[in-house]
């Protein structure tokens, strides 16, 4: 795969995540969530304070056929600046999935209940 094709593929899952967050939290505006260029290190989404209240995670997005989940989690943790972190991933012709620490998942469930 050419580098530009790979970057475009990675950008698609970040765009999909942004759309999903905006759909789930209709009070947010499109400019509350900014896509970070692939050449810039750190989180894949830049969030406004309002968006961070809804989506408190430092997120690493991966759109790969063969994913090293441990490396992706390490990258997400390194970008997290102490916030909960997760990895949103998919491969061709599959639905996106999320991986996060068990403690963060249980906190999320406790807030719902």
C-alpha positions as CSV (number, residue, x, y, z in Angstrom):
1,X,0.0,0.0,0.0
2,X,1.2,3.5,-0.9
3,X,1.9,5.9,2.1
4,X,-0.9,8.2,1.0
5,X,-3.4,5.4,0.7
6,X,-2.5,4.2,4.2
7,X,-2.9,7.6,5.6
8,X,-6.3,8.0,3.9
9,X,-7.4,4.7,5.3
10,X,-6.3,5.7,8.8
11,X,-8.1,9.1,8.4
12,X,-11.4,7.3,7.5
13,X,-11.7,5.6,10.9
14,X,-10.9,8.9,12.7
15,X,-13.6,10.6,10.6
16,X,-16.0,7.8,11.4
17,X,-15.3,8.2,15.2
18,X,-15.9,11.9,15.0
19,X,-19.2,11.3,13.2
20,X,-20.2,8.7,15.8
21,X,-19.4,11.0,18.7
22,X,-21.4,13.9,17.2
23,X,-24.3,11.6,16.5
24,X,-24.3,10.3,20.1
25,X,-24.0,13.8,21.6
26,X,-26.1,16.0,19.4
27,X,-25.4,19.2,21.5
28,X,-21.8,19.1,20.3
29,X,-20.9,21.1,17.2
30,X,-18.6,19.8,14.4
31,X,-15.8,22.2,15.4
32,X,-15.8,20.7,19.0
33,X,-13.9,17.8,17.5
34,X,-10.9,18.4,15.2
35,X,-9.1,15.7,13.3
36,X,-5.3,15.7,14.0
37,X,-3.2,15.3,10.8
38,X,-1.5,11.9,10.6
39,X,1.9,13.6,10.5
40,X,1.3,15.1,14.0
41,X,2.0,12.9,17.0
42,X,-0.4,12.6,19.9
43,X,-4.1,11.9,20.1
44,X,-6.0,11.4,16.9
45,X,-8.8,13.8,18.0
46,X,-8.4,17.3,19.4
47,X,-11.5,17.9,21.6
48,X,-13.0,21.1,23.0
49,X,-13.8,21.1,26.7
50,X,-17.5,20.3,25.9
51,X,-16.5,17.3,23.8
52,X,-13.9,16.2,26.4
53,X,-16.8,16.1,29.0
54,X,-18.7,13.7,26.7
55,X,-15.7,11.7,25.4
56,X,-13.0,11.7,28.2
57,X,-10.7,9.3,26.5
58,X,-7.4,9.8,24.8
59,X,-8.1,7.8,21.7
60,X,-5.8,6.0,19.2
61,X,-7.5,5.0,16.0
62,X,-6.2,2.1,13.8
63,X,-7.6,0.9,10.5
64,X,-5.4,-2.1,9.8
65,X,-5.8,-5.7,8.7
66,X,-3.2,-7.0,11.2
67,X,-3.2,-5.0,14.4
68,X,-0.6,-5.3,17.2
69,X,-3.1,-4.4,20.0
70,X,-0.4,-4.2,22.6
71,X,1.6,-1.6,20.6
72,X,-1.6,0.4,19.9
73,X,-2.5,0.4,23.6
74,X,1.0,1.5,24.5
75,X,0.8,4.3,21.9
76,X,-2.6,5.4,23.3
77,X,-1.3,5.4,26.9
78,X,1.7,7.4,25.9
79,X,-0.6,10.0,24.4
80,X,-3.0,10.1,27.2
81,X,-1.5,12.7,29.6
82,X,-3.0,10.8,32.5
83,X,-6.5,10.5,31.0
84,X,-8.3,7.2,30.4
85,X,-7.2,5.9,27.0
86,X,-8.6,3.5,24.4
87,X,-8.0,2.2,20.9
88,X,-10.7,2.3,18.3
89,X,-9.9,-0.1,15.5
90,X,-11.3,-1.9,12.5
91,X,-10.2,-3.7,9.4
92,X,-11.7,-3.8,6.0
93,X,-15.4,-4.8,5.8
94,X,-15.8,-4.9,9.7
95,X,-17.5,-2.8,12.3
96,X,-15.3,-0.6,14.5
97,X,-14.4,-1.9,18.0
98,X,-13.0,-0.3,21.1
99,X,-10.5,-1.6,23.6
100,X,-10.1,0.0,27.0
101,X,-8.9,-1.0,30.4
102,X,-11.3,-3.0,32.5
103,X,-11.3,-0.4,35.2
104,X,-12.3,2.3,32.7
105,X,-15.0,0.1,31.3
106,X,-16.4,-0.6,34.7
107,X,-16.3,3.1,35.5
108,X,-18.3,3.8,32.3
109,X,-20.9,1.2,33.3
110,X,-21.2,2.6,36.8
111,X,-21.9,6.0,35.5
112,X,-24.8,4.7,33.3
113,X,-26.4,2.7,36.2
